[in-house]
């Protein structure tokens, strides 16, 4: 479906790769193509460290041609958050994410052009702690402090083998690309909860700003990136009239819209995403179970140049 953003560290990685490959007996990677693909490295992380339904499951197929290179992108995100209690209004949240970016570069040797496949893999974890300031009985203001850790590694064994065959040399650096990053920042959220016996309405408006910076990485791949986004999320729940597990089976309607303001903006052709969804929620709170609610929602996601479907599973404790 959709995709990410970048930062200066990505440009530095591009310089490392470009400079080293160009030194190998005339085999060259197209500079513009390499730069464009390398700009997705920190984007893998900057999109995944902020909790967001629109980016919780992304899968973009190859969109390039044989002469300009192409890329595939996949990301999945697992996370959640909640306030401890009304008497202890501490809000805690956490997000785990993994992504894979498979850019295909175009290598040239005189008039000859060949494609070189690569794989960049990213994992990240984000935690947040906040405090609920009650504005009204149904409206809360929630500042959140966020910290994130992530790693991007490059698996270029296929490219290393191909380049080695052409040049007669092993290019070991292609298998050593790794970037570690940490992020510090925060979010501010307005949380509106309107609960009635016949229906429930939840609305959240959130702005996040988390600054990523590399550490314990090669000097050639140090840099930073900014994860900035504004998100509106709304959900409506009401009984279907069917009873299951001694509780009403609810139908769920969702709407989410995200604006990407930081380095994510436009990196894969879009700067905003909208998601509309519908599903069912099973209430198991009548029984002695850890999980009190289970929710399955199908979503249609669309934005600039992208659209697709996803299915989400969520549980409440």
N, C-alpha and C positions, 0 to 999 in steps of 0.2 A: 504494500500500500504506500507507505510514505517514507521519510528519511530525515537526515541530520544537518550539522553545522561544523565550523572549524575554528582554527586560531593560528597564531603565529608559529606555534610549534610544528604545525603541519607543513608550513612553508619551509621550515628548516629541515624537516625530514626529506622533502622533495629535493632540496639542494644536496643533501647527502647522497641520495640515490642517483640523482642525475650526474653529479660529478664523478662518482665511482664507475658507473656504467659507461660513461663516455670515454673513459680512459682505456677501455678494453678493445683495442685494435679495430676501431672504426664502427663498432656496434653502438648505436645510440638509441635511447628512448626519446620519443617526441617530447620536448620540454613542456609545451603547453598542456599536453595530455597528462603527463606525469604530475604537473603542478595541480591540475584540476582534481585528479584522483587523490593525491596526497592531502588535499585540503579537507578530505572527509575523515581523517584519522581522529582528531579530537572531537569531531562532530558525533562520532559514534558514542562518545561519552557524554557530551554536553546535552544531548537529547534524552539520554537514559537516566540521568541523575535526578531529574525533577519528576515527581509523581504526576502522571497525565494520562487520562484514558485514551486520548487521540494517538499517543505514541506508545501505548503499552504493548501493542503487537503490530509491527511493521514488516512488510515483505515487499521489496521492490525488485522486479526482474530486470534483466539486462536491457538497456535502452540505447546502446551505442552500436556503431557499425564496425566493420572490419578495418576501416582506415583510421578511425578516430579513437578506438578503444571503447570499452563499455564497463559497466559495473553492476553488481548485484548486491543488495543490502537486505539484511534480516535483523530484527531486534525483537526481544521479548522482555517483559518487565513484570515483576511480582512485588507487590507492596501493599501497604495499608497504614492506617493511622486512626487514633481514637483518643478521647479524653478519659482520664482515669475515672473520674466521678465528678458529680456536681460539687461535692465538698472539697475535692482535691482537683482543681481545674488545670492539671498539667496535661498537655497534649503531647503524645509521642507518635512518631511515624518512622517508617523504614521502607527502603526500596532496594531490591536486588535486580540487576539487569545484565543481560548478555547480548552481544551483537556480533555480526560477521559482515564484513565489507569485502567483496571480491572484485576489485578493479582489474580490468584487463588492459595492459599497456601495449602500445604499438612501438615496436623496435624497428629501426631502419638501418640498413647497411647499403649505402649507395642508393640504387633505385629499388632495392628489395625491401619489402615490408613484411614483418611477422608479428603475431600477437603473443604476448607473454602473460599467462595467468598468474595471479597472486591471491593471497588470502590474508586479511587483517582481522584479528579477533579481539574483542573488547569485553571486559567484565568490570562491573562497578557496583558499589554499595553506598547508599546514602542514608544517613540518620538525621532525625530532626527532633527537637524538643521545644515546646512552646507553652504559652499560658493563655487561658481563655479569660478575656475581659467581657463581662456580661453587660451589654448595652441596653437590652430589653429582655423580656422573658423568652423571646424567640431569636434574638440576634446577638452574636458574639463577635468580638474583634480578637484575632489570634495572631500575634507575632510569633515567628518560628525561627530558631537558629538551626542552620543546616551544616553538616560536614559530610564530605564525600571522599572516597578513595577509588581509584580505578587503574587498570592496566590495559594497554594495547600492545599486542604482539603481532609480528609479521611472520607468516609461514610462506616462504618463497622458494621452496625446494624445487618445484616444477620449473620456475623461472631460472633458478641457479643451474639446473641440469641443462636447459636449453641454451642458455648463454655460454655455459662451459663447452657444449658441443660446437658452437659456432666459433668461439675464440680459442678453444683449446686450453682454457684456464678455469680453475675453480674460483667462483666468486663467493667467498664465505660470508661476506658481510650481508648478503641478501637473506641469510637465515638468522640474523642477529638483531633485526629491528625490534626494539621494545621501548615503550614509553610508559613510565609510571606518573601518575598525577594525583594530586589531592585538591579538594575544593572546599572553600569556606564561603559562607554567605548566609542568606536568610530569605524568608518569605513573610508576606503579610496576607492574612485571609479574613474575609467577612463570611461568617457561617450563619445561615438562616434556616431554622428548623420549625416548620409549621405542621404539628401533628394533631389530627382529629380522629375520632372513632371510625369515620368512614373513609379516610384517606390520609396520606402523609406527603408532605412536600419538603424537599431539601434543596437548598441553593448555596453554592460556594463560589465566591469570587476571590481569585488568588493571583498575586504577583510574586515571582521568584527571581532572585538574582544570586547566582553562585559563581564564584571566580575559580577557575581551574588553573593550576600551575604544576609544571613537571618537577619531579625530584628523582634522585638516584637513577638518572638516565644518562646516556651518552651526551657529551657536550654539544653534539651536532643536532640533538633532538630536544633541546630545552626550549620551553616557551610557555604560553598561557592561552586560555580561551575563556569566554564568558557565556554562561548559560542563563539567559534572560527570557522569561515568557510571562504572558498574562493569560489566565484561563478562567472561563465561566463554565460551571457544571451545575446541572439541574436534574432532579429526579422526582417523579410522581409515582406513588404506589397506592393501589386500591384493591379491595377484594374482588375476585372474579365471580363469587357466588358459589364456588366449589370449596368443600371442606376436605382437608387432608391432614393426617396426623393430629386430629382434633383442633386444628387451627385453619383459618381461611387461607386459601391459596390466592396470592396476590398477583396482579399483573403490574409490570414495571415499564415506565416510559422514561427515556433519558435524552438529554441534549447537552453536548459539550462543544465549546469553541475555544481554540487556542491560537494566540498570536505569538509568533517567535520573533523576539526583538534583538537578541544577541547574535553570536556567531552562527547560530543555527539558521538564521534567516536566508532563505534562497539557496542554501548549499546544494540541495538536490532538487531545486526547481520550484519550491513552494515556501511561503512565509506564513501560512496559516492553515489550520485544519479544523474541520467541523465534523462532529459525529452525532448521528441520531440513532437511537436504539430502542428496542422493545424486547421484553422477556417475561419470565415468571419467577416468583419467589416463594420458596417452600419454608414454612415456619415450623420448626421442630422444638420450640421452647416448652411445649407441654410435657416433654419427656426429659429424663435426666441424661442430657447429652451435652458435650462440650460445644458443639456447633448449634447455634440457635436459629440461624437462617441460612439458606442456601439459595443463591440467585444465579440464573443463567440468562444472559442478555446477548442478543444478536445486534450488531451495529453496522451501519453503513457510514464510511468515512470518506470525505471528499475535501479537496483543496485545489490550489493552483497545480494543474497538470497531473493530479493524482486522484484516484478513487478506488475504493475496494470495500470488502466485507471482513468482519471478524466476529468471533464468538467469545464472550468473556464469562468466566466462572468466578464468583465471589462468595465468601462465607463470612458470617458474623459470629462472634463468641460471646 
